[in-house]
Amino acid sequence: MVNPKKNDEPLFEEPKFDKREYLLYERERAKAIILIFITGALVGLLSGELEIYGYWYLAIILIIAVIYFLKNLVKLFKIVMPKRISHKMLVYLELIVTWFVFWIIALNPPLHVAAGPEVIDLEYLHDGNWEKLNETNKEYELVSTHGPYELRYLTDYKYKITNITISENGAPIKYNYTSLPGYVYFNLTNIPPVNSVYNLYINETSRVTTHKEIKFIGEY
């Protein structure tokens, strides 16, 4: 009886490990990770800026467009996208997470101030000197004087103030604003009678608008 010929060939031959190819792949993957992190950070900051001006929906459209054209963006920098599916998923996840985190960062200090310009230190001109008005329960006391009442307040904000409006009982008041040191000067032409309330409205516009109501009470 003839014995069957023994097959000495292995059922599976493990491919030879190519160290050079592996290092090239990992280097390209690292460059892609860095590029996508930078892209996500820039898109996130821009998204925060868009939301500040009320265009949050453009931020959603922007990230969708970046995801769709991500492969072209990577190729533009002559970088190869990861080949493994798991690596590709991590790259897209990195983009979304980075975008979202930097969007939040863009909406918070020190990059952005949520509050509007401040209206502080209300003063009046008395005998050539600026003095603070007496305040009780958020009401300022106006003492009878001859002629218009000369007032000023200090305004402070991180961004440039683009517009200021001051009105007394609905009528606009002319003012003089000096950005340094930041004082706003104006006159009150009407002085309220004793114990009567007199309202002054101040609006300051920048990236955020401040609406300030100041109440005066007449004192004789």
Secondary structure, 3 states (H helix, E strand, C coil): CCCCCCCCCCCCCCCCCCHHHHHHHHHHHHHHHHHHHHHHHHHHHHHHHHHHCCCHHHHHHHHHHHHHCHHHHHHHCCCCCCCCHHHHHHHHHHHHHHHHHHHHHHCCCCCCCCCCCEEEEEEEEECCEEEECCEECCEEEEECCCCCEEEEEEEECCCCCCEEEEEECCEECCEEEECCCCEEEEEECCCCCECCEEEEEEEEECCCCEEEEEEEEEEC
